[in-house]
Amino acid sequence: MADLITVEDPDDPRLSDYTGLTDVELRRKREPAEGLFIAEGEKVIRRAKEAGYEMRSMLLSAKWIDVMRDVIDELPAPVYAVSPELAEQVTGYHVHRGALASMQRKPLPTAGELLRSARRVVVMESVNDHTNIGAIFRSAAALGMDAVLLSPDCADPLYRRSVKVSMGAVFSVPYARLETWPKGLEQVREAGFALLALTPDDKARSLDEAAPHRMDRVALMLGAEGDGLSTQALVAADEWVRIPMSHGVDSLNVGAAAAVAFYAVATGRPES
């Protein structure tokens, strides 16, 4: 059973995992280096725990202690009870959901390990907006994608904002980082995947025409908001595909485009 500890000093060193959560640059460097990430809100905390992530500690305001009692009773980790005002002082923002947990990261699988058993893979290039990362993972989980591969410069899926937007879906879709870009795409092709680059370019075939749901193994490539896929990534692809647009709209937000494309890729997929 976890120890329930009331803390009244915002500088208490036991709360160090939760300090400065709004400082993106600091947290982006610190969390992977220290092997932790922050889960926010009851649902996300429970999903992280169910996915097998070890909890380092929890930070709760008083009203959440009873709600999280079953989790608290199973934990060997400390639980810090704080006022909403103190939580804001420590984290740098008003913690609306009143519940935070510091979780221990797991070692990432290699791309090769994921590719052996996957049939439908998402490949992201330079996606650095944490909201988009979270939205893409949520759609990938909901629409049957098997795994996510990230270029070396993609944002961290376990950053607090990504986890929150994904509603914990980052815990249910396995992911790995490619070691090089775009050379790492050769490994994907060698594993038997067709590399489809999603782009609004007029030279691309529509998803209906390309019919990716009939292909045995598909890796759908997505670029960053605004810039899209780089020239190098487009050259490395086997085929360019697009979502047809109407009413003069040239493209969708990458999160919305991903959801549409995932449905087209996964629908009618061959049985394993």
Secondary structure as UniProt FT lines:
FT   STRAND          4..6
FT   TURN            10..11
FT   HELIX           13..18
FT   TURN            19..22
FT   HELIX           24..34
FT   STRAND          36..40
FT   HELIX           42..50
FT   TURN            51..52
FT   STRAND          55..61
FT   HELIX           63..67
FT   HELIX           69..74
FT   STRAND          79..82
FT   HELIX           84..91
FT   TURN            96..97
FT   STRAND          99..104
FT   HELIX           111..117
FT   STRAND          120..124
FT   HELIX           130..142
FT   TURN            143..144
FT   STRAND          147..150
FT   TURN            152..153
FT   TURN            157..158
FT   HELIX           160..166
FT   TURN            167..168
FT   HELIX           169..171
FT   STRAND          175..177
FT   TURN            181..184
FT   HELIX           185..190
FT   TURN            191..192
FT   STRAND          194..198
FT   TURN            202..203
FT   STRAND          205..206
FT   HELIX           207..210
FT   HELIX           212..214
FT   STRAND          218..222
FT   TURN            225..227
FT   HELIX           231..236
FT   STRAND          239..242
FT   TURN            247..248
FT   HELIX           254..266
FT   TURN            267..268
//
